[in-house]
Amino acid sequence: MTPSIRNASTHDLAKIQAIARRTIDACYRSFLGDEGVDWFINSGASDQYLSDNLDDCRVLEVEGGIIGFSVAKGELIDLMMVDCGAHRHGYGSKLLADCERRLFSLHDELRLESYEGNERANTFYGKHGWIVRDKAFDEDADTYKLIFVKTM
């Protein structure tokens, strides 16, 4: 079960949209609340974001099936998600390492944002050497995001 990572294609879109909806539904309620999660999923905002950013997306596959993805723009890792059913198996570490390797070849400092209440993700980033530099209020989500950085 060696994972592989590749650029996303239009054929992958429905699969990564489903992963995002499923993972947001299962993992974001504790810090965004039921109303916020339901609105985000039902509004189509998640699906639209992935459609709009497919050219910047990479997918993580295991045994031919997509189990995660990342979206990177410039020095920003804008979104990284592993299917909620595949957490805690090292796949997120592999996906993050792929992002870092590619982006550090072009930038000396990388950045990502994570909801302040997403303790699991924030702990994960900290274990991988990311440091909180700042926090900013996200009006759409009505909560704070932590701004992480990592330098070469």
N, C-alpha and C positions, 0 to 999 in steps of 0.2 A: 504494500500500500504506500508506494512512494508518490507523494504529491507532485504535480507539475503546475507551472504557472505560465500563462500565455496571454496575449492580447485578446480582448473580448471581440466577438463578431456580432453582427445583427442576429444571427441564429441563437445567440446566448441571452438576448435581452429578456425574454419572458422568464427564463430560469433565474436570472439574477434579480429580477423584480419580485419574483415569488419568494426568494430567499430573504430579501429585504423586508417584505411585508411580514413574513413569518417571524423573523428575528426581532423586528421592532415590536410586534405584537407580544411576543414571549418575554422580551428582555427590557423593554423601555417603560413599562407601566409603573414600576416602582419610583421612577424619578420624573416622568412626564405626566403621570396620571392617566386614568382611563379615557377621559375626555380628550386629552391632547393626543394620545396614541390613536384613538378611533378617528379623530378628525384628520390626522396626518395620513393614515392609511386610506380612509374613505375619500379624501379629497383628490387622490391621485398624485399628490405632490412627490411622493417617493418614486412612483413609477416614472413620472415626468422627468425628475432629476436624472435618473439612470438613462433614460432615452436621450436626454440632452447631452449627457456626458459619456456616452458609450465609447467615443474615440479615445478617452483618457482612462478607460477601465481595463483592468487585467483580471482574469479569472483563475481561481485555484481549483484544480481538478484532482480527484482521487478515483482511481479505477474508472476513468472515463466520465464521471459525474461531477458537475460543478458543486462545490460546497462552500465557496467563498469568493470574494472579489474585493478589489480596491480601486479607488479613483484618485489619481494624483494630477495636480495642476501646478506646474512650476515647482517651487520648493514646498508646496502644501500637499500633505496627504489629506484629501478632502473627505474621504469616506473609506472605511475599511470594515468589512463585515464577514464573519464566518457563520454559516447556518447554525441556528441555535441547537440543533441536534448533533453538531460536530464540535462543540466547545470542549476545551480541556484535553485536546489530543495533540497540541503543538502546531496545529494548522495556522493559527493566528500568528505565531512566531515566524513561521515560514513566509507568510504573506507580508508581514512587516519587514522582514529581512530583504525580501525582493524589492519592496518600495525603497528602502534605505539604500540598497546597492545601486539601483538605477538613478535615484535622485542625487545621491552624494557624488555621482560621476559628473554632475552638472552644477551642484550647489554646495557651499560650505556649511550651510545651516538649513535644517529642515524644520517644518512647523506642522502641527496638527491641533485640532480642537476636539474636546470631549465634554459632554455634559458633566457638570460638577457632581451631580448625583449618581453618575454611572461609575460607581466605586469599583466594580469588577474591571472595566476597561482602564480606569485611571491607575489601578494597581498594576495591571498588565504593562502599560506604557512605562511606568516607573521602574519596573523590573528590567525593562529593556533599555534603560539609560536615558529616557526622556525626562526633562525637567519642566516643571510648571514655571512659566515666566510671568504670566498675567492671567486675569480672568475678565470676561466681558459678558454683559447681559444680553441674552438673545430674546428680543421682544416677541418674535414669532412663537417661541417655545415657552416664554414666560419663566425663564430660568437662566442661570449662569452657565457659561462654558469656560472650561479651563483651557488656556493656550499653552501647549507644550512645545518645547524646542529640543533639538538635538544637533550638536555640532560634530564635525569630523574629528 
